[in-house]
Every structure is written in structure tokens, then in C-alpha cells.
């Protein structure tokens, strides 16, 4: 009897996993960015990384400011 209950439980987990997989596949999509949007996204990601490095103590506040300033300068040059 226990093996039957276990099998039923295993089947319900498998069904749930199948449903999750199906949902994940249905939610898959691609995003198209313009060249300007892509540049802004990359800039924001870099600044985010710089902030994370600062919070982890990997760079100083002065280095953080310089890196952010470089990002803004490169944007103006482009």
C-alpha cells in the first residue's frame, strides 16, 4: 500500500514539474533594444557592478567616483 501512495506522490510531483517546465517555455521571449538603449543598459550594468565592488570593499569611494565619471564621459564622447 505504501508503494502505491509513494507512486501517486511521485506522479503528482512529476506533473507539477512538467507544468513548471511548460510555463517556463511559454514565458520565453526575446527583447529587442535599439543601439542607444543597449548602450544605456551596458552603462547602467557597469555602474551597478562598480557599486557592488564598492560595497564589497574592493574599490574605494574615490575609485567609484572616477569609474562612474568615466562612464558619463564615454557617453558624452559617443
N, C-alpha and C positions, 0 to 999 in steps of 0.2 A: 504494500500500500504506500509506503514511504517513497518508493521509486516512482510511482505514478504521480505523486504530489510534486516530487522534485522535477520530473519531466514537464509537468504543467507549468511550474515556476520558470524553468529554463525556457520554455516556449514563449512565455509572456515577456521575458527579458529580451529574447531574440526579436520578437515582434516590435518591442519598444525601440530596440537598436535599429531595426530596419526602418522604422518610421523616422527616427532621428536622421539617419543617412539620407532618406528621401527628402526630408526638409532641407538638409544642408545642400543637396544637389539643386533643389528648386530655388534656393536663395543665392546661388552663384550668379554673379553678374560682373560686368566689366565697367570701368569708369573711363570715360574719355575726357582728357584735360587739354586745354589749349596750351600752347608753348608758355604763355605768360603764367597761367595757373600752375603749370608744372614747376616753373622757376620759383614761384612764391611758396609752393609746397616744399620744395627742397630747402629753401631758405628757412622756413619755419621748422623743419625737421632738424636742421643743423643747429639752430638756436636752442631747440629743445634738448639736443644732445649736450650742448655746451652747458646749459643749466643743470643737467643731470650730473655732468662731470664736476661742476662747482659744488653741488650738494653732497657729492661723494668725497669731496676734498681733494680731487685730482688736479684741479686748477684753482688759482687764486681769484679773488674778485676782480683784480686788475686785469688778469688774463681773460676773464669772462667778458669784461667790458670791451677789451680790444678785439676779441673774436666777434662779438656782436657788431661792433663798429665796422669791421672788415666786411661782414655780410651786407651791411647797409651801403658801404662804399661800392662793393661789387654790383649791387643792384643799380646804383646811380650810373655806373660806368656802362652798363649794358643798355 
